[in-house]
Structures are given as structure tokens and as C-alpha cells.
Amino acid sequence: MAKQLVVRLRADGTVDAETIGMHGPECLDHIETLEALLDAETVSSRFTEDYTSASVNDTSRLEAEQTDGAP
């Protein structure tokens, strides 16, 4: 899945942002950048399932590391 940052500008001036396809703390960098661009600060947030799931590349690398060290 492609990585996405979905930004919604609401009529009342608030901004909603959601990251899709980013795993772990990677998403936090994008939110920090968005805050800087908008001169805004996050007032509420929550982690998605993507935050706690490992990416395919991370899982493959971990499996390779485990088999390389096997007796």
C-alpha cells in the first residue's frame, strides 16, 4: 500500500490529518511537518492499526536476521 497523508480542511478552520500505510513512529514525522507548515499544533491524536503493525520489509528483515544466526 502506498504511503499517504490525508488532510481535511473543515469549514470551521480546523484541520484533520490521517496517515495511511505508515508503520511505527514514521507517521509522527509527517504530522510534525504538517504542524510546522500550518503553524498549528495537534490538539488530539490516536494511533491507527498501522502504527503497531510491522511493515513487510521490517518483517522480512527480522526473519532474515533470525535465520542467519541459526545454528
N, C-alpha and C positions, 0 to 999 in steps of 0.2 A: 504494500500500500504506500502511496506517495505521502510524504510529509506535508501537512497543511496547517496554516494558521488562519482560522476563520474569524473575521472581525465583523461585528454587527454594531452599527451606529444607530442608536434609538432616538426617537423624536424628542425625548426629554433631555438629550445631550449625554446620556450615559453610553458607555461602550462595553460590549460583551466580547470576549475573545475565547476561543477554544482551539486547542491543538489536537491534531488528529495524526496518528501514525508515528508519534514520537514516543520513545520509551525512556523511562527513568527521568532524571533531572534535566535532560536535554530541553524539555519544554519550558523550563523556568528561564532559560537564557532568552528565549523568544518573547516571553511576557515582559522581562526586564527591558528589552529593546523597545517593545511597544509602549511601555510606560514612559521611556525617555523621549520617544518620538512625539507622544501626545502630551508631554509634560503633565502626566497623570500618575495616580497611584492606585494600586489594587485595593479594593475595599472588601472583597470576599473572593474566595477561590476554593476549589476542591480538586483532588486528583482523580483522573479518569482511570479506567482499567488499563490503558496503555502505559500509565506511569509505573505500575507494578509488574507488568509483563516484560519479559526479555525479548529483544528483537531476534530475528532468525540468525543474523550474523553473530550476535553475542552468544546464543545457544550453540551454534556450530563451533565457535572458537573454544568455548568451555569444553565441549565434547572432545575436540581435538587435543586439548591440553590434558584431559583426563586419560585418554588412550595413549598419548605419547609417554607418559610417566608410568604406565602399567608394566609390571614385571613379566 
